[in-house]
């Protein structure tokens, strides 16, 4: 029988360093949402802006951020 060893945890960066990795992602998603709101006020609602809103809205939903507070 061949011996099956566990993976070396000292080589796995994500396991060794416990920290929050998504703080900048959340901040960038909120900032992007605010920029898109300003662009809708300047320009009319275009197909590109509606698609961008959909993408940002999904990111905010993933991060559990309410859009009515922004």
LUMLUM-177825 format. One line per 5 residues: their letters; for each residue x, y, z of N, C-alpha, C. Coordinates in nm, 2 decimals. Each point is the difference from the previous one (the first is absolute). Example, Ala and Ser with C-alpha at 12.3 -4.5 7.8 and 13.67 -1.06 7.14 Angstrom:
% residues 2
as) 1.32:-0.57:0.78:-0.09:0.12:0.00:0.09:0.12:0.00 ~ -0.04:0.11:-0.07:0.09:0.11:0.00:-0.08:0.11:0.08 $
//
This chain:
% residues 70
xxxxx) 0.08:-0.12:0.00:-0.08:0.12:0.00:0.09:0.12:0.00 ~ -0.05:0.10:-0.07:0.08:0.13:0.00:-0.05:0.08:0.11 ~ 0.08:0.08:0.06:-0.04:0.08:0.11:-0.05:0.14:-0.06 ~ -0.11:0.03:0.05:-0.07:0.13:-0.05:0.03:0.10:0.11 ~ 0.07:0.10:-0.03:0.03:0.11:0.10:-0.09:0.12:-0.02 $
xxxxx) -0.02:0.07:0.11:-0.07:0.12:-0.01:0.07:0.11:-0.07 ~ -0.07:0.10:-0.05:0.07:0.10:-0.07:0.09:0.08:0.10 ~ 0.11:0.06:-0.05:0.08:0.08:0.10:-0.06:0.13:0.02 ~ -0.05:0.02:0.12:-0.07:0.13:0.04:0.10:0.12:0.01 ~ 0.12:-0.03:0.02:0.10:0.11:0.01:0.02:0.07:-0.14 $
xxxxx) -0.03:-0.07:-0.11:0.01:0.05:-0.13:-0.13:0.07:-0.05 ~ -0.10:-0.01:0.07:-0.13:0.05:-0.04:-0.02:0.14:0.07 ~ 0.01:0.11:-0.08:0.00:0.13:0.05:-0.13:0.04:0.07 ~ -0.11:-0.05:-0.06:-0.13:0.04:0.05:-0.03:-0.06:0.13 ~ 0.05:-0.12:0.03:-0.02:-0.06:0.13:0.08:0.06:0.11 $
xxxxx) 0.13:0.04:-0.03:0.08:0.05:0.10:-0.03:0.15:0.04 ~ -0.04:0.08:-0.10:-0.03:0.14:0.03:-0.15:0.03:0.01 ~ -0.05:0.00:0.12:-0.14:0.03:0.02:-0.02:0.15:0.01 ~ -0.07:0.05:-0.10:-0.03:0.14:0.00:-0.12:0.03:-0.10 ~ -0.05:0.12:0.01:-0.11:0.03:-0.08:0.06:0.05:-0.14 $
xxxxx) -0.05:-0.06:-0.10:0.06:0.03:-0.14:-0.10:0.08:-0.08 ~ -0.12:0.02:0.04:-0.10:0.06:-0.09:-0.03:0.15:0.04 ~ 0.07:0.06:0.09:-0.04:0.14:0.04:0.01:0.09:-0.12 ~ 0.11:-0.01:-0.08:0.01:0.09:-0.11:-0.10:-0.03:-0.11 ~ -0.04:-0.13:-0.01:-0.10:-0.03:-0.10:-0.14:0.06:0.03 $
xxxxx) -0.03:0.00:0.13:-0.13:0.06:0.05:0.01:0.15:-0.03 ~ 0.11:0.06:0.04:0.01:0.15:-0.02:-0.01:0.04:-0.15 ~ 0.07:-0.08:-0.08:-0.01:0.03:-0.15:-0.13:-0.02:-0.06 ~ -0.08:-0.10:0.05:-0.13:-0.03:-0.05:-0.10:0.12:0.04 ~ 0.02:0.05:0.12:-0.09:0.11:0.04:0.04:0.13:-0.07 $
xxxxx) 0.13:0.02:-0.02:0.04:0.12:-0.08:-0.05:-0.01:-0.14 ~ 0.01:-0.12:-0.06:-0.05:-0.02:-0.14:-0.15:0.03:-0.01 ~ -0.07:-0.04:0.10:-0.15:0.02:0.00:-0.03:0.15:0.00 ~ 0.08:0.07:0.08:-0.03:0.15:0.01:0.04:0.07:-0.13 ~ 0.11:-0.05:-0.06:0.04:0.06:-0.13:-0.11:-0.02:-0.11 $
xxxxx) -0.05:-0.12:0.00:-0.11:-0.04:-0.09:-0.12:0.09:0.02 ~ -0.04:0.02:0.13:-0.11:0.09:0.03:0.02:0.14:-0.06 ~ 0.12:0.05:0.02:0.03:0.13:-0.05:-0.01:0.01:-0.16 ~ 0.05:-0.11:-0.06:0.00:0.00:-0.15:-0.14:-0.01:-0.05 ~ -0.09:-0.07:0.07:-0.14:0.00:-0.04:-0.07:0.14:0.01 $
xxxxx) 0.04:0.07:0.10:-0.05:0.14:0.01:0.05:0.09:-0.11 ~ 0.12:-0.02:-0.04:0.06:0.08:-0.11:-0.05:-0.05:-0.14 ~ 0.01:-0.13:-0.02:-0.05:-0.06:-0.13:-0.13:-0.06:0.03 ~ -0.07:-0.04:-0.10:-0.12:-0.08:0.02:0.03:-0.15:0.02 ~ -0.10:-0.07:0.04:0.02:-0.14:0.02:0.03:-0.07:-0.13 $
xxxxx) 0.12:-0.05:-0.02:0.04:-0.07:-0.12:0.01:-0.15:0.03 ~ 0.02:-0.08:-0.10:0.01:-0.14:0.01:0.13:-0.04:0.08 ~ 0.11:0.08:-0.03:0.13:-0.03:0.06:-0.02:0.03:0.15 ~ -0.06:0.11:0.04:-0.02:0.03:0.14:-0.09:-0.10:0.07 ~ -0.10:-0.04:-0.06:-0.09:-0.10:0.06:0.07:-0.13:0.02 $
xxxxx) 0.09:-0.04:-0.09:0.08:-0.13:0.02:0.10:0.02:0.11 ~ 0.06:0.12:0.01:0.10:0.03:0.10:-0.07:0.00:0.14 ~ -0.12:0.05:0.01:-0.08:0.00:0.12:-0.03:-0.14:0.04 ~ -0.03:-0.08:-0.09:-0.03:-0.14:0.03:0.12:-0.07:0.06 ~ 0.11:0.02:-0.06:0.13:-0.06:0.05:0.03:0.05:0.15 $
xxxxx) -0.01:0.13:0.01:0.03:0.05:0.14:-0.10:-0.04:0.10 ~ -0.13:0.00:-0.04:-0.10:-0.04:0.09:0.02:-0.15:0.05 ~ 0.05:-0.09:-0.09:0.02:-0.13:0.04:0.12:-0.01:0.10 ~ 0.10:0.08:-0.03:0.12:0.01:0.10:-0.05:0.05:0.13 ~ -0.08:0.10:0.01:-0.05:0.05:0.13:-0.09:-0.10:0.07 $
xxxxx) -0.07:-0.07:-0.08:-0.09:-0.11:0.06:0.09:-0.11:0.06 ~ 0.11:-0.03:-0.07:0.09:-0.10:0.05:0.07:0.04:0.13 ~ 0.03:0.13:0.01:0.06:0.05:0.12:-0.10:0.04:0.11 ~ -0.13:-0.03:-0.02:-0.10:0.04:0.09:-0.01:0.15:0.03 ~ 0.01:0.08:-0.10:-0.01:0.14:0.02:-0.13:0.05:-0.06 $
xxxxx) -0.08:0.07:0.08:-0.13:0.05:-0.05:0.02:0.13:-0.09 ~ -0.07:0.00:-0.11:0.02:0.11:-0.09:-0.08:0.12:0.04 ~ -0.10:-0.01:0.09:-0.08:0.11:0.04:0.08:0.09:0.10 ~ 0.11:-0.05:0.06:0.08:0.07:0.10:0.10:0.09:-0.08 ~ 0.03:-0.04:-0.12:0.11:0.07:-0.07:-0.05:0.13:-0.06 $
//
